[in-house]
Amino acid sequence: MLMELLGTWSGFLSFVVIVLSAVGIPLGVMWALMRQYKGPIELAHEPQAPDHVQHSAWRNQRYEH
């Protein structure tokens, strides 16, 4: 059956698409879970750090180096 499938170009390309789907989709899901990709909704729910925090003159002098 496999030889009949691979006997034509359309059969070969169908087999390649099936194999790429069987391997690529699980690998893509594992990569996304390991990288913990965050979309716009997740990023919107994260607490935002303030841009500039006002410190005292003593702290600015102490830590300006």
C-alpha positions as CSV (number, residue, x, y, z in Angstrom):
1,M,0.0,0.0,0.0
2,L,2.8,2.4,0.8
3,M,4.5,1.7,-2.5
4,E,1.2,2.4,-4.3
5,L,0.9,5.7,-2.4
6,L,4.5,6.8,-3.2
7,G,4.2,5.7,-6.9
8,T,2.8,9.1,-8.0
9,W,3.8,12.7,-7.2
10,S,0.5,13.5,-5.7
11,G,0.7,10.4,-3.5
12,F,4.2,11.3,-2.4
13,L,3.3,14.9,-1.6
14,S,0.2,13.7,0.4
15,F,2.5,11.3,2.4
16,V,4.9,14.2,3.1
17,V,2.0,16.4,4.3
18,I,0.8,13.6,6.6
19,V,4.2,13.0,8.0
20,L,4.9,16.7,8.6
21,S,1.5,17.1,10.3
22,A,2.1,14.1,12.5
23,V,5.5,15.4,13.6
24,G,5.2,19.2,13.3
25,I,2.0,19.8,15.2
26,P,3.1,17.9,18.4
27,L,6.6,19.5,18.2
28,G,5.0,22.9,17.8
29,V,2.8,22.4,20.8
30,M,5.7,21.2,22.9
31,W,7.9,24.1,21.8
32,A,5.1,26.6,22.7
33,L,4.6,25.0,26.1
34,M,8.3,25.0,26.9
35,R,8.8,28.6,25.7
36,Q,5.6,29.6,27.5
37,Y,4.6,31.9,24.7
38,K,2.2,34.6,26.0
39,G,-0.4,36.2,23.7
40,P,-1.9,39.6,24.0
41,I,-4.5,38.5,26.5
42,E,-2.0,37.0,28.9
43,L,0.3,40.0,28.6
44,A,-2.7,42.4,29.3
45,H,-3.3,40.6,32.6
46,E,0.3,40.9,33.9
47,P,1.0,43.6,36.4
48,Q,2.8,46.5,34.8
49,A,5.9,48.0,36.4
50,P,5.9,51.7,36.8
51,D,8.1,53.6,34.2
52,H,9.8,55.9,36.6
53,V,9.9,55.7,40.4
54,Q,10.7,58.8,42.3
55,H,13.4,58.2,44.9
56,S,14.8,60.4,47.6
57,A,17.9,62.5,47.1
58,W,19.8,60.3,49.5
59,R,19.1,57.1,47.5
60,N,19.9,58.8,44.2
61,Q,23.3,60.0,45.6
62,R,24.0,56.6,47.2
63,Y,23.2,54.5,44.1
64,E,24.0,56.7,41.2
65,H,27.3,55.0,40.3
